[in-house]
Amino acid sequence: MLISVERRNLCPLKTTIFIICPKCGRKGKLGVKKKNAFGQRKYMIIHEDGKCYVSPLDGELWEALDRLYSSIRKT
Ligand SMILES: [Zn+2]
């Protein structure tokens, strides 16, 4: 799923994560929405012509994204 990680500076929050979208199979940038009431993040994959969203309701897809994001951002 992961394509590449671009580190622009030392701040992990400014890191750009490029992945293959688990929803539509195209390349995109991983973005994060704020946490929900359960402390879970929602993710979005930003494409040139739209966005796909991955929420905890997506089960394994979301868990995989969450692990990936946490391992890169160390949050
Ligand atoms: Zn997509």
N, CA, C, O and the ligand as a Tripos MOL2 file, in Angstrom:
@<TRIPOS>MOLECULE
protein
  301   299    76     0     0
PROTEIN
NO_CHARGES

@<TRIPOS>ATOM
      1 N           0.8230   -1.2110    0.0000 N.3       1 MET1
      2 CA          0.0000    0.0000    0.0000 C.3       1 MET1
      3 C           0.8560    1.2600    0.0000 C.2       1 MET1
      4 O           0.5700    2.2080   -0.7320 O.2       1 MET1
      5 N           1.9060    1.2740    0.8200 N.am      2 LEU2
      6 CA          2.7550    2.4640    0.9050 C.3       2 LEU2
      7 C           3.6110    2.6130   -0.3500 C.2       2 LEU2
      8 O           4.2080    1.6430   -0.8160 O.2       2 LEU2
      9 N           3.6680    3.8160   -0.8900 N.am      3 ILE3
     10 CA          4.5440    4.0710   -2.0320 C.3       3 ILE3
     11 C           5.8190    4.7540   -1.5650 C.2       3 ILE3
     12 O           6.9200    4.2420   -1.7680 O.2       3 ILE3
     13 N           5.6630    5.9090   -0.9410 N.am      4 SER4
     14 CA          6.8490    6.6410   -0.5310 C.3       4 SER4
     15 C           6.5030    7.6290    0.5620 C.2       4 SER4
     16 O           5.3450    8.0030    0.7430 O.2       4 SER4
     17 N           7.5120    8.0350    1.2730 N.am      5 VAL5
     18 CA          7.3570    9.0230    2.3270 C.3       5 VAL5
     19 C           8.3230   10.1560    2.0280 C.2       5 VAL5
     20 O           9.5260    9.9380    1.8840 O.2       5 VAL5
     21 N           7.7870   11.3680    1.9360 N.am      6 GLU6
     22 CA          8.6380   12.5300    1.6740 C.3       6 GLU6
     23 C           8.7990   13.3300    2.9420 C.2       6 GLU6
     24 O           7.8360   13.8780    3.4780 O.2       6 GLU6
     25 N          10.0090   13.3910    3.4070 N.am      7 ARG7
     26 CA         10.2470   14.1950    4.6060 C.3       7 ARG7
     27 C          10.7640   15.5620    4.1870 C.2       7 ARG7
     28 O          11.8590   15.6860    3.6380 O.2       7 ARG7
     29 N           9.9720   16.5710    4.4500 N.am      8 ARG8
     30 CA         10.3670   17.9190    4.0240 C.3       8 ARG8
     31 C          11.2600   18.5710    5.0600 C.2       8 ARG8
     32 O          12.1210   19.3840    4.7230 O.2       8 ARG8
     33 N          11.0610   18.2220    6.3030 N.am      9 ASN9
     34 CA         11.9380   18.7230    7.3530 C.3       9 ASN9
     35 C          11.8620   17.7400    8.5220 C.2       9 ASN9
     36 O          11.3570   16.6280    8.3650 O.2       9 ASN9
     37 N          12.3410   18.1270    9.6450 N.am     10 LEU10
     38 CA         12.4220   17.1860   10.7600 C.3      10 LEU10
     39 C          11.0880   16.9840   11.4680 C.2      10 LEU10
     40 O          10.9420   16.0580   12.2660 O.2      10 LEU10
     41 N          10.1270   17.8330   11.1850 N.am     11 CYS11
     42 CA          8.8400   17.7110   11.8570 C.3      11 CYS11
     43 C           8.0340   16.5580   11.2530 C.2      11 CYS11
     44 O           7.7010   16.6060   10.0690 O.2      11 CYS11
     45 N           7.7170   15.5390   12.0240 N.am     12 PRO12
     46 CA          6.9950   14.4020   11.4520 C.3      12 PRO12
     47 C           5.6130   14.7710   10.9290 C.2      12 PRO12
     48 O           5.0700   14.0780   10.0680 O.2      12 PRO12
     49 N           5.0390   15.8570   11.4430 N.am     13 LEU13
     50 CA          3.6990   16.2480   10.9910 C.3      13 LEU13
     51 C           3.7180   16.8700    9.6020 C.2      13 LEU13
     52 O           2.6730   17.0050    8.9650 O.2      13 LEU13
     53 N           4.9100   17.2530    9.1270 N.am     14 LYS14
     54 CA          5.0060   17.8410    7.7890 C.3      14 LYS14
     55 C           5.3820   16.7860    6.7570 C.2      14 LYS14
     56 O           5.5610   17.0920    5.5780 O.2      14 LYS14
     57 N           5.5000   15.5450    7.2100 N.am     15 THR15
     58 CA          5.8560   14.4740    6.2970 C.3      15 THR15
     59 C           4.6810   14.1650    5.3690 C.2      15 THR15
     60 O           3.5370   14.0720    5.8120 O.2      15 THR15
     61 N           4.9740   14.0090    4.0890 N.am     16 THR16
     62 CA          3.9360   13.6490    3.1310 C.3      16 THR16
     63 C           4.0250   12.1560    2.8370 C.2      16 THR16
     64 O           5.0860   11.6440    2.4760 O.2      16 THR16
     65 N           2.9020   11.4660    2.9950 N.am     17 ILE17
     66 CA          2.8710   10.0310    2.7890 C.3      17 ILE17
     67 C           2.0910    9.7320    1.5140 C.2      17 ILE17
     68 O           0.9150   10.0830    1.4100 O.2      17 ILE17
     69 N           2.7300    9.0920    0.5530 N.am     18 PHE18
     70 CA          2.0540    8.7100   -0.6860 C.3      18 PHE18
     71 C           1.7110    7.2320   -0.6200 C.2      18 PHE18
     72 O           2.5730    6.4080   -0.3150 O.2      18 PHE18
     73 N           0.4820    6.8950   -0.8990 N.am     19 ILE19
     74 CA          0.0790    5.4950   -0.8450 C.3      19 ILE19
     75 C          -0.8150    5.1530   -2.0390 C.2      19 ILE19
     76 O          -1.3380    6.0290   -2.7280 O.2      19 ILE19
     77 N          -0.9690    3.8420   -2.2550 N.am     20 ILE20
     78 CA         -1.9900    3.3690   -3.1810 C.3      20 ILE20
     79 C          -3.3000    3.3310   -2.3970 C.2      20 ILE20
     80 O          -3.3990    2.6700   -1.3630 O.2      20 ILE20
     81 N          -4.2820    4.0340   -2.8920 N.am     21 CYS21
     82 CA         -5.5590    4.1210   -2.1890 C.3      21 CYS21
     83 C          -6.1960    2.7410   -2.0640 C.2      21 CYS21
     84 O          -6.3800    2.0500   -3.0660 O.2      21 CYS21
     85 N          -6.5350    2.3340   -0.8350 N.am     22 PRO22
     86 CA         -7.1640    1.0220   -0.6650 C.3      22 PRO22
     87 C          -8.6010    0.9970   -1.1670 C.2      22 PRO22
     88 O          -9.1890   -0.0750   -1.3090 O.2      22 PRO22
     89 N          -9.1630    2.1500   -1.4340 N.am     23 LYS23
     90 CA        -10.5550    2.2150   -1.9070 C.3      23 LYS23
     91 C         -10.6440    2.1380   -3.4240 C.2      23 LYS23
     92 O         -11.4740    1.4050   -3.9620 O.2      23 LYS23
     93 N          -9.7910    2.8940   -4.1190 N.am     24 CYS24
     94 CA         -9.9380    2.9510   -5.5750 C.3      24 CYS24
     95 C          -8.6880    2.5020   -6.3200 C.2      24 CYS24
     96 O          -8.7070    2.4140   -7.5480 O.2      24 CYS24
     97 N          -7.6080    2.2170   -5.6080 N.am     25 GLY25
     98 CA         -6.4250    1.6510   -6.2580 C.3      25 GLY25
     99 C          -5.5280    2.6550   -6.9410 C.2      25 GLY25
    100 O          -4.5580    2.2730   -7.5960 O.2      25 GLY25
    101 N          -5.8380    3.9570   -6.7990 N.am     26 ARG26
    102 CA         -4.9850    4.9640   -7.4250 C.3      26 ARG26
    103 C          -4.0320    5.5510   -6.3940 C.2      26 ARG26
    104 O          -4.2070    5.3880   -5.1870 O.2      26 ARG26
    105 N          -3.0110    6.2420   -6.9120 N.am     27 LYS27
    106 CA         -2.0420    6.8580   -6.0210 C.3      27 LYS27
    107 C          -2.6340    8.1230   -5.3990 C.2      27 LYS27
    108 O          -3.4110    8.8330   -6.0370 O.2      27 LYS27
    109 N          -2.2660    8.3910   -4.1740 N.am     28 GLY28
    110 CA         -2.7420    9.6130   -3.5490 C.3      28 GLY28
    111 C          -1.9310    9.9470   -2.3160 C.2      28 GLY28
    112 O          -1.0740    9.1790   -1.8790 O.2      28 GLY28
    113 N          -2.2240   11.1070   -1.7700 N.am     29 LYS29
    114 CA         -1.5760   11.5550   -0.5370 C.3      29 LYS29
    115 C          -2.4590   11.2010    0.6410 C.2      29 LYS29
    116 O          -3.6770   11.3710    0.5940 O.2      29 LYS29
    117 N          -1.8410   10.7130    1.6870 N.am     30 LEU30
    118 CA         -2.6040   10.3520    2.8780 C.3      30 LEU30
    119 C          -2.8340   11.5840    3.7470 C.2      30 LEU30
    120 O          -1.8900   12.2850    4.1100 O.2      30 LEU30
    121 N          -4.0760   11.8340    4.0710 N.am     31 GLY31
    122 CA         -4.4260   12.9270    4.9610 C.3      31 GLY31
    123 C          -5.2070   12.3860    6.1380 C.2      31 GLY31
    124 O          -5.7360   11.2750    6.0910 O.2      31 GLY31
    125 N          -5.2750   13.1760    7.1910 N.am     32 VAL32
    126 CA         -5.9490   12.7290    8.4020 C.3      32 VAL32
    127 C          -7.0070   13.7350    8.8110 C.2      32 VAL32
    128 O          -6.7840   14.9450    8.7680 O.2      32 VAL32
    129 N          -8.1490   13.2260    9.2030 N.am     33 LYS33
    130 CA         -9.1600   14.0840    9.8020 C.3      33 LYS33
    131 C          -9.0450   13.9300   11.3150 C.2      33 LYS33
    132 O          -8.3690   13.0270   11.8100 O.2      33 LYS33
    133 N          -9.7060   14.8130   12.0320 N.am     34 LYS34
    134 CA         -9.5220   14.7450   13.4770 C.3      34 LYS34
    135 C         -10.1620   13.4810   14.0620 C.2      34 LYS34
    136 O         -10.9950   12.8300   13.4320 O.2      34 LYS34
    137 N          -9.7510   13.1700   15.2560 N.am     35 LYS35
    138 CA        -10.2040   11.9430   15.9000 C.3      35 LYS35
    139 C         -11.6930   12.0020   16.2290 C.2      35 LYS35
    140 O         -12.2480   13.0730   16.4760 O.2      35 LYS35
    141 N         -12.3180   10.8520   16.2270 N.am     36 ASN36
    142 CA        -13.7240   10.7910   16.6140 C.3      36 ASN36
    143 C         -13.8520   10.6230   18.1240 C.2      36 ASN36
    144 O         -12.8610   10.6960   18.8490 O.2      36 ASN36
    145 N         -15.0550   10.4000   18.5840 N.am     37 ALA37
    146 CA        -15.3160   10.3230   20.0210 C.3      37 ALA37
    147 C         -14.5690    9.1660   20.6810 C.2      37 ALA37
    148 O         -14.3630    9.1680   21.8950 O.2      37 ALA37
    149 N         -14.1640    8.1760   19.8760 N.am     38 PHE38
    150 CA        -13.4520    7.0240   20.4320 C.3      38 PHE38
    151 C         -11.9430    7.1960   20.3400 C.2      38 PHE38
    152 O         -11.1920    6.2690   20.6440 O.2      38 PHE38
    153 N         -11.4900    8.3840   19.9200 N.am     39 GLY39
    154 CA        -10.0610    8.6160   19.7950 C.3      39 GLY39
    155 C          -9.4560    7.9750   18.5660 C.2      39 GLY39
    156 O          -8.2400    7.8090   18.4760 O.2      39 GLY39
    157 N         -10.3200    7.6100   17.6030 N.am     40 GLN40
    158 CA         -9.8250    6.9890   16.3770 C.3      40 GLN40
    159 C          -9.7390    8.0360   15.2730 C.2      40 GLN40
    160 O         -10.6120    8.8950   15.1500 O.2      40 GLN40
    161 N          -8.6990    7.9580   14.4860 N.am     41 ARG41
    162 CA         -8.5560    8.9020   13.3930 C.3      41 ARG41
    163 C          -9.3640    8.4400   12.1810 C.2      41 ARG41
    164 O          -9.5670    7.2470   11.9560 O.2      41 ARG41
    165 N          -9.8170    9.4340   11.4100 N.am     42 LYS42
    166 CA        -10.3540    9.1140   10.0930 C.3      42 LYS42
    167 C          -9.3210    9.5530    9.0800 C.2      42 LYS42
    168 O          -8.6620   10.5770    9.2610 O.2      42 LYS42
    169 N          -9.1770    8.7850    8.0170 N.am     43 TYR43
    170 CA         -8.1750    9.1110    7.0140 C.3      43 TYR43
    171 C          -8.8310    9.4710    5.6980 C.2      43 TYR43
    172 O          -9.9480    9.0510    5.3970 O.2      43 TYR43
    173 N          -8.1040   10.2620    4.9200 N.am     44 MET44
    174 CA         -8.5590   10.5060    3.5540 C.3      44 MET44
    175 C          -7.3680   10.3470    2.6270 C.2      44 MET44
    176 O          -6.2350   10.6730    2.9810 O.2      44 MET44
    177 N          -7.6400    9.8490    1.4520 N.am     45 ILE45
    178 CA         -6.6210    9.7450    0.4200 C.3      45 ILE45
    179 C          -6.9630   10.8080   -0.6080 C.2      45 ILE45
    180 O          -8.0260   10.7890   -1.2280 O.2      45 ILE45
    181 N          -6.0270   11.7370   -0.7710 N.am     46 ILE46
    182 CA         -6.2880   12.8940   -1.6120 C.3      46 ILE46
    183 C          -5.7560   12.6290   -3.0200 C.2      46 ILE46
    184 O          -4.5500   12.4880   -3.2220 O.2      46 ILE46
    185 N          -6.6590   12.5650   -3.9760 N.am     47 HIS47
    186 CA         -6.2890   12.3890   -5.3710 C.3      47 HIS47
    187 C          -6.3840   13.7280   -6.0760 C.2      47 HIS47
    188 O          -6.9080   14.6970   -5.5270 O.2      47 HIS47
    189 N          -5.8710   13.7720   -7.3010 N.am     48 GLU48
    190 CA         -5.9150   15.0340   -8.0350 C.3      48 GLU48
    191 C          -7.3530   15.4730   -8.2820 C.2      48 GLU48
    192 O          -7.6340   16.6690   -8.3560 O.2      48 GLU48
    193 N          -8.2670   14.5080   -8.4100 N.am     49 ASP49
    194 CA         -9.6440   14.8630   -8.7510 C.3      49 ASP49
    195 C         -10.6510   14.4040   -7.7030 C.2      49 ASP49
    196 O         -11.8010   14.1070   -8.0250 O.2      49 ASP49
    197 N         -10.2160   14.3470   -6.4650 N.am     50 GLY50
    198 CA        -11.1810   13.9920   -5.4340 C.3      50 GLY50
    199 C         -10.5170   13.3050   -4.2600 C.2      50 GLY50
    200 O          -9.2970   13.1450   -4.2140 O.2      50 GLY50
    201 N         -11.3290   12.9130   -3.3320 N.am     51 LYS51
    202 CA        -10.8020   12.2790   -2.1290 C.3      51 LYS51
    203 C         -11.5780   11.0100   -1.8310 C.2      51 LYS51
    204 O         -12.7670   10.9050   -2.1300 O.2      51 LYS51
    205 N         -10.8770   10.0360   -1.2320 N.am     52 CYS52
    206 CA        -11.5360    8.8590   -0.6990 C.3      52 CYS52
    207 C         -11.3510    8.8790    0.8110 C.2      52 CYS52
    208 O         -10.3140    9.3150    1.3110 O.2      52 CYS52
    209 N         -12.3400    8.4150    1.5180 N.am     53 TYR53
    210 CA        -12.2740    8.4310    2.9710 C.3      53 TYR53
    211 C         -12.2270    7.0140    3.5210 C.2      53 TYR53
    212 O         -12.8920    6.1120    3.0110 O.2      53 TYR53
    213 N         -11.4360    6.8330    4.5660 N.am     54 VAL54
    214 CA        -11.3790    5.5400    5.2530 C.3      54 VAL54
    215 C         -11.6450    5.7950    6.7260 C.2      54 VAL54
    216 O         -10.8890    6.5030    7.3910 O.2      54 VAL54
    217 N         -12.7100    5.2200    7.2230 N.am     55 SER55
    218 CA        -13.0780    5.3930    8.6270 C.3      55 SER55
    219 C         -12.9560    4.0500    9.3410 C.2      55 SER55
    220 O         -12.8040    3.0110    8.6980 O.2      55 SER55
    221 N         -13.0230    4.0750   10.6710 N.am     56 PRO56
    222 CA        -12.9450    2.8090   11.4180 C.3      56 PRO56
    223 C         -14.0030    1.7940   10.9660 C.2      56 PRO56
    224 O         -13.8470    0.5930   11.1880 O.2      56 PRO56
    225 N         -15.0810    2.2790   10.3290 N.am     57 LEU57
    226 CA        -16.1060    1.3560    9.8260 C.3      57 LEU57
    227 C         -15.5760    0.4710    8.7070 C.2      57 LEU57
    228 O         -16.1750   -0.5550    8.3850 O.2      57 LEU57
    229 N         -14.4560    0.8680    8.1150 N.am     58 ASP58
    230 CA        -13.8690    0.0710    7.0370 C.3      58 ASP58
    231 C         -13.0220   -1.0860    7.5500 C.2      58 ASP58
    232 O         -12.4190   -1.8140    6.7620 O.2      58 ASP58
    233 N         -12.9740   -1.2550    8.8560 N.am     59 GLY59
    234 CA        -12.3510   -2.4420    9.4330 C.3      59 GLY59
    235 C         -10.8730   -2.6020    9.1080 C.2      59 GLY59
    236 O         -10.0560   -1.7530    9.4680 O.2      59 GLY59
    237 N         -10.5300   -3.6960    8.4240 N.am     60 GLU60
    238 CA         -9.1210   -4.0230    8.1770 C.3      60 GLU60
    239 C          -8.4060   -2.9440    7.3830 C.2      60 GLU60
    240 O          -7.2280   -2.6740    7.6170 O.2      60 GLU60
    241 N          -9.1110   -2.3280    6.4460 N.am     61 LEU61
    242 CA         -8.5030   -1.2520    5.6560 C.3      61 LEU61
    243 C          -8.0390   -0.1380    6.5740 C.2      61 LEU61
    244 O          -6.9240    0.3720    6.4590 O.2      61 LEU61
    245 N          -8.9250    0.2220    7.4890 N.am     62 TRP62
    246 CA         -8.6140    1.3130    8.4050 C.3      62 TRP62
    247 C          -7.4710    0.9150    9.3490 C.2      62 TRP62
    248 O          -6.5670    1.7080    9.6090 O.2      62 TRP62
    249 N          -7.5230   -0.3190    9.8560 N.am     63 GLU63
    250 CA         -6.4640   -0.7670   10.7690 C.3      63 GLU63
    251 C          -5.1010   -0.7280   10.0940 C.2      63 GLU63
    252 O          -4.1080   -0.3340   10.7050 O.2      63 GLU63
    253 N          -5.0600   -1.1360    8.8400 N.am     64 ALA64
    254 CA         -3.7910   -1.1320    8.1140 C.3      64 ALA64
    255 C          -3.2810    0.2930    7.9400 C.2      64 ALA64
    256 O          -2.0950    0.5640    8.1240 O.2      64 ALA64
    257 N          -4.1940    1.2090    7.5820 N.am     65 LEU65
    258 CA         -3.8100    2.6190    7.4200 C.3      65 LEU65
    259 C          -3.3460    3.2050    8.7440 C.2      65 LEU65
    260 O          -2.3720    3.9560    8.7990 O.2      65 LEU65
    261 N          -4.0590    2.8520    9.8120 N.am     66 ASP66
    262 CA         -3.7420    3.4000   11.1220 C.3      66 ASP66
    263 C          -2.3520    2.9500   11.5840 C.2      66 ASP66
    264 O          -1.5830    3.7260   12.1510 O.2      66 ASP66
    265 N          -2.0550    1.6700   11.3240 N.am     67 ARG67
    266 CA         -0.7110    1.1710   11.6840 C.3      67 ARG67
    267 C           0.3530    1.8830   10.8720 C.2      67 ARG67
    268 O           1.3920    2.2820   11.4000 O.2      67 ARG67
    269 N           0.0860    2.0400    9.5860 N.am     68 LEU68
    270 CA          1.0380    2.7040    8.7000 C.3      68 LEU68
    271 C           1.2850    4.1350    9.1610 C.2      68 LEU68
    272 O           2.4270    4.5740    9.2990 O.2      68 LEU68
    273 N           0.1950    4.8460    9.3940 N.am     69 TYR69
    274 CA          0.3020    6.2450    9.8020 C.3      69 TYR69
    275 C           1.0560    6.3720   11.1260 C.2      69 TYR69
    276 O           1.9450    7.2120   11.2630 O.2      69 TYR69
    277 N           0.6970    5.5410   12.0900 N.am     70 SER70
    278 CA          1.3310    5.6200   13.4070 C.3      70 SER70
    279 C           2.8170    5.3200   13.3300 C.2      70 SER70
    280 O           3.6190    5.9310   14.0360 O.2      70 SER70
    281 N           3.1830    4.3730   12.4680 N.am     71 SER71
    282 CA          4.5920    3.9840   12.3990 C.3      71 SER71
    283 C           5.4190    5.1010   11.7610 C.2      71 SER71
    284 O           6.6020    5.2530   12.0670 O.2      71 SER71
    285 N           4.7930    5.8860   10.8710 N.am     72 ILE72
    286 CA          5.5330    6.9510   10.2060 C.3      72 ILE72
    287 C           5.5390    8.2220   11.0460 C.2      72 ILE72
    288 O           6.5670    8.8850   11.1860 O.2      72 ILE72
    289 N           4.3880    8.5490   11.5970 N.am     73 ARG73
    290 CA          4.2960    9.8090   12.3510 C.3      73 ARG73
    291 C           4.6870    9.6380   13.8150 C.2      73 ARG73
    292 O           4.8880   10.6220   14.5270 O.2      73 ARG73
    293 N           4.7910    8.4190   14.2510 N.am     74 LYS74
    294 CA          5.1750    8.1370   15.6400 C.3      74 LYS74
    295 C           4.2640    8.8230   16.6440 C.2      74 LYS74
    296 O           4.7180    9.4040   17.6300 O.2      74 LYS74
    297 N           2.9660    8.7430   16.3710 N.am     75 THR75
    298 CA          2.0260    9.3650   17.3100 C.3      75 THR75
    299 C           1.2870    8.2960   18.0960 C.2      75 THR75
    300 O           0.4500    8.6180   18.9390 O.2      75 THR75
    301 ZN         -9.1160    6.6180   -3.7990 Zn       76 ZN76
@<TRIPOS>BOND
     1     1     2 1
     2     2     3 1
     3     3     4 2
     4     3     5 am
     5     5     6 1
     6     6     7 1
     7     7     8 2
     8     7     9 am
     9     9    10 1
    10    10    11 1
    11    11    12 2
    12    11    13 am
    13    13    14 1
    14    14    15 1
    15    15    16 2
    16    15    17 am
    17    17    18 1
    18    18    19 1
    19    19    20 2
    20    19    21 am
    21    21    22 1
    22    22    23 1
    23    23    24 2
    24    23    25 am
    25    25    26 1
    26    26    27 1
    27    27    28 2
    28    27    29 am
    29    29    30 1
    30    30    31 1
    31    31    32 2
    32    31    33 am
    33    33    34 1
    34    34    35 1
    35    35    36 2
    36    35    37 am
    37    37    38 1
    38    38    39 1
    39    39    40 2
    40    39    41 am
    41    41    42 1
    42    42    43 1
    43    43    44 2
    44    43    45 am
    45    45    46 1
    46    46    47 1
    47    47    48 2
    48    47    49 am
    49    49    50 1
    50    50    51 1
    51    51    52 2
    52    51    53 am
    53    53    54 1
    54    54    55 1
    55    55    56 2
    56    55    57 am
    57    57    58 1
    58    58    59 1
    59    59    60 2
    60    59    61 am
    61    61    62 1
    62    62    63 1
    63    63    64 2
    64    63    65 am
    65    65    66 1
    66    66    67 1
    67    67    68 2
    68    67    69 am
    69    69    70 1
    70    70    71 1
    71    71    72 2
    72    71    73 am
    73    73    74 1
    74    74    75 1
    75    75    76 2
    76    75    77 am
    77    77    78 1
    78    78    79 1
    79    79    80 2
    80    79    81 am
    81    81    82 1
    82    82    83 1
    83    83    84 2
    84    83    85 am
    85    85    86 1
    86    86    87 1
    87    87    88 2
    88    87    89 am
    89    89    90 1
    90    90    91 1
    91    91    92 2
    92    91    93 am
    93    93    94 1
    94    94    95 1
    95    95    96 2
    96    95    97 am
    97    97    98 1
    98    98    99 1
    99    99   100 2
   100    99   101 am
   101   101   102 1
   102   102   103 1
   103   103   104 2
   104   103   105 am
   105   105   106 1
   106   106   107 1
   107   107   108 2
   108   107   109 am
   109   109   110 1
   110   110   111 1
   111   111   112 2
   112   111   113 am
   113   113   114 1
   114   114   115 1
   115   115   116 2
   116   115   117 am
   117   117   118 1
   118   118   119 1
   119   119   120 2
   120   119   121 am
   121   121   122 1
   122   122   123 1
   123   123   124 2
   124   123   125 am
   125   125   126 1
   126   126   127 1
   127   127   128 2
   128   127   129 am
   129   129   130 1
   130   130   131 1
   131   131   132 2
   132   131   133 am
   133   133   134 1
   134   134   135 1
   135   135   136 2
   136   135   137 am
   137   137   138 1
   138   138   139 1
   139   139   140 2
   140   139   141 am
   141   141   142 1
   142   142   143 1
   143   143   144 2
   144   143   145 am
   145   145   146 1
   146   146   147 1
   147   147   148 2
   148   147   149 am
   149   149   150 1
   150   150   151 1
   151   151   152 2
   152   151   153 am
   153   153   154 1
   154   154   155 1
   155   155   156 2
   156   155   157 am
   157   157   158 1
   158   158   159 1
   159   159   160 2
   160   159   161 am
   161   161   162 1
   162   162   163 1
   163   163   164 2
   164   163   165 am
   165   165   166 1
   166   166   167 1
   167   167   168 2
   168   167   169 am
   169   169   170 1
   170   170   171 1
   171   171   172 2
   172   171   173 am
   173   173   174 1
   174   174   175 1
   175   175   176 2
   176   175   177 am
   177   177   178 1
   178   178   179 1
   179   179   180 2
   180   179   181 am
   181   181   182 1
   182   182   183 1
   183   183   184 2
   184   183   185 am
   185   185   186 1
   186   186   187 1
   187   187   188 2
   188   187   189 am
   189   189   190 1
   190   190   191 1
   191   191   192 2
   192   191   193 am
   193   193   194 1
   194   194   195 1
   195   195   196 2
   196   195   197 am
   197   197   198 1
   198   198   199 1
   199   199   200 2
   200   199   201 am
   201   201   202 1
   202   202   203 1
   203   203   204 2
   204   203   205 am
   205   205   206 1
   206   206   207 1
   207   207   208 2
   208   207   209 am
   209   209   210 1
   210   210   211 1
   211   211   212 2
   212   211   213 am
   213   213   214 1
   214   214   215 1
   215   215   216 2
   216   215   217 am
   217   217   218 1
   218   218   219 1
   219   219   220 2
   220   219   221 am
   221   221   222 1
   222   222   223 1
   223   223   224 2
   224   223   225 am
   225   225   226 1
   226   226   227 1
   227   227   228 2
   228   227   229 am
   229   229   230 1
   230   230   231 1
   231   231   232 2
   232   231   233 am
   233   233   234 1
   234   234   235 1
   235   235   236 2
   236   235   237 am
   237   237   238 1
   238   238   239 1
   239   239   240 2
   240   239   241 am
   241   241   242 1
   242   242   243 1
   243   243   244 2
   244   243   245 am
   245   245   246 1
   246   246   247 1
   247   247   248 2
   248   247   249 am
   249   249   250 1
   250   250   251 1
   251   251   252 2
   252   251   253 am
   253   253   254 1
   254   254   255 1
   255   255   256 2
   256   255   257 am
   257   257   258 1
   258   258   259 1
   259   259   260 2
   260   259   261 am
   261   261   262 1
   262   262   263 1
   263   263   264 2
   264   263   265 am
   265   265   266 1
   266   266   267 1
   267   267   268 2
   268   267   269 am
   269   269   270 1
   270   270   271 1
   271   271   272 2
   272   271   273 am
   273   273   274 1
   274   274   275 1
   275   275   276 2
   276   275   277 am
   277   277   278 1
   278   278   279 1
   279   279   280 2
   280   279   281 am
   281   281   282 1
   282   282   283 1
   283   283   284 2
   284   283   285 am
   285   285   286 1
   286   286   287 1
   287   287   288 2
   288   287   289 am
   289   289   290 1
   290   290   291 1
   291   291   292 2
   292   291   293 am
   293   293   294 1
   294   294   295 1
   295   295   296 2
   296   295   297 am
   297   297   298 1
   298   298   299 1
   299   299   300 2
@<TRIPOS>SUBSTRUCTURE
     1 MET1         2 RESIDUE 1 A MET
     2 LEU2         6 RESIDUE 1 A LEU
     3 ILE3        10 RESIDUE 1 A ILE
     4 SER4        14 RESIDUE 1 A SER
     5 VAL5        18 RESIDUE 1 A VAL
     6 GLU6        22 RESIDUE 1 A GLU
     7 ARG7        26 RESIDUE 1 A ARG
     8 ARG8        30 RESIDUE 1 A ARG
     9 ASN9        34 RESIDUE 1 A ASN
    10 LEU10       38 RESIDUE 1 A LEU
    11 CYS11       42 RESIDUE 1 A CYS
    12 PRO12       46 RESIDUE 1 A PRO
    13 LEU13       50 RESIDUE 1 A LEU
    14 LYS14       54 RESIDUE 1 A LYS
    15 THR15       58 RESIDUE 1 A THR
    16 THR16       62 RESIDUE 1 A THR
    17 ILE17       66 RESIDUE 1 A ILE
    18 PHE18       70 RESIDUE 1 A PHE
    19 ILE19       74 RESIDUE 1 A ILE
    20 ILE20       78 RESIDUE 1 A ILE
    21 CYS21       82 RESIDUE 1 A CYS
    22 PRO22       86 RESIDUE 1 A PRO
    23 LYS23       90 RESIDUE 1 A LYS
    24 CYS24       94 RESIDUE 1 A CYS
    25 GLY25       98 RESIDUE 1 A GLY
    26 ARG26      102 RESIDUE 1 A ARG
    27 LYS27      106 RESIDUE 1 A LYS
    28 GLY28      110 RESIDUE 1 A GLY
    29 LYS29      114 RESIDUE 1 A LYS
    30 LEU30      118 RESIDUE 1 A LEU
    31 GLY31      122 RESIDUE 1 A GLY
    32 VAL32      126 RESIDUE 1 A VAL
    33 LYS33      130 RESIDUE 1 A LYS
    34 LYS34      134 RESIDUE 1 A LYS
    35 LYS35      138 RESIDUE 1 A LYS
    36 ASN36      142 RESIDUE 1 A ASN
    37 ALA37      146 RESIDUE 1 A ALA
    38 PHE38      150 RESIDUE 1 A PHE
    39 GLY39      154 RESIDUE 1 A GLY
    40 GLN40      158 RESIDUE 1 A GLN
    41 ARG41      162 RESIDUE 1 A ARG
    42 LYS42      166 RESIDUE 1 A LYS
    43 TYR43      170 RESIDUE 1 A TYR
    44 MET44      174 RESIDUE 1 A MET
    45 ILE45      178 RESIDUE 1 A ILE
    46 ILE46      182 RESIDUE 1 A ILE
    47 HIS47      186 RESIDUE 1 A HIS
    48 GLU48      190 RESIDUE 1 A GLU
    49 ASP49      194 RESIDUE 1 A ASP
    50 GLY50      198 RESIDUE 1 A GLY
    51 LYS51      202 RESIDUE 1 A LYS
    52 CYS52      206 RESIDUE 1 A CYS
    53 TYR53      210 RESIDUE 1 A TYR
    54 VAL54      214 RESIDUE 1 A VAL
    55 SER55      218 RESIDUE 1 A SER
    56 PRO56      222 RESIDUE 1 A PRO
    57 LEU57      226 RESIDUE 1 A LEU
    58 ASP58      230 RESIDUE 1 A ASP
    59 GLY59      234 RESIDUE 1 A GLY
    60 GLU60      238 RESIDUE 1 A GLU
    61 LEU61      242 RESIDUE 1 A LEU
    62 TRP62      246 RESIDUE 1 A TRP
    63 GLU63      250 RESIDUE 1 A GLU
    64 ALA64      254 RESIDUE 1 A ALA
    65 LEU65      258 RESIDUE 1 A LEU
    66 ASP66      262 RESIDUE 1 A ASP
    67 ARG67      266 RESIDUE 1 A ARG
    68 LEU68      270 RESIDUE 1 A LEU
    69 TYR69      274 RESIDUE 1 A TYR
    70 SER70      278 RESIDUE 1 A SER
    71 SER71      282 RESIDUE 1 A SER
    72 ILE72      286 RESIDUE 1 A ILE
    73 ARG73      290 RESIDUE 1 A ARG
    74 LYS74      294 RESIDUE 1 A LYS
    75 THR75      298 RESIDUE 1 A THR
    76 ZN76       301 GROUP 0 **** ****
